[in-house]
Amino acid sequence: MIAIVDYGVGNLFSLSSSVRSLGAEVRVTRDAADLRAADHILLPGVGAFADALCPFCARKRRKSRCWASA
């Protein structure tokens, strides 16, 4: 199974549809257990990596310490 990380950024529908068209089993998830069970993990990209990473920092209430926002 290929897990696509749902962290609030990226076109998840387009990515999951593309991967499914290749014949892969896909799960869009935020669940840590799903990610551990996955054979492969895709982190959807956006044009600016720092902007994409900051939701991770914010979820952990570390936005002020987020290295990506520096």
WOKA-V395412 format. One record per pair of residues at least 6 apart in sequence whose ideal C-beta (glycine too) atoms are under 6 Angstrom apart, sorted by the first residue. I is the first residue (numbers start at 1). J is the second residue. D is the distance in whole Angstrom. If there is no record, write none. Layout:
# WOKA-V395412
i=(I | I)
j=(J | J)
d=(D | D)
This chain:
# WOKA-V395412
i=(1 | 1 | 1 | 1 | 2 | 2 | 2 | 2 | 3 | 3 | 3 | 3 | 3 | 3 | 4 | 4 | 4 | 4 | 5 | 6 | 6 | 6 | 7 | 8 | 9 | 9 | 10 | 10 | 12 | 15 | 16 | 16 | 19 | 20 | 27 | 35 | 46 | 50 | 53 | 54 | 54 | 54 | 57 | 57)
j=(25 | 27 | 38 | 39 | 19 | 24 | 26 | 40 | 27 | 29 | 34 | 35 | 38 | 41 | 15 | 16 | 28 | 42 | 43 | 12 | 28 | 30 | 55 | 55 | 46 | 52 | 44 | 46 | 28 | 44 | 26 | 28 | 26 | 26 | 34 | 41 | 52 | 68 | 68 | 66 | 68 | 69 | 63 | 66)
d=(5 | 6 | 5 | 6 | 6 | 5 | 5 | 5 | 5 | 6 | 5 | 5 | 4 | 5 | 6 | 6 | 5 | 5 | 5 | 6 | 5 | 5 | 5 | 5 | 5 | 5 | 3 | 6 | 5 | 6 | 5 | 5 | 5 | 5 | 6 | 6 | 5 | 4 | 4 | 6 | 6 | 6 | 5 | 3)
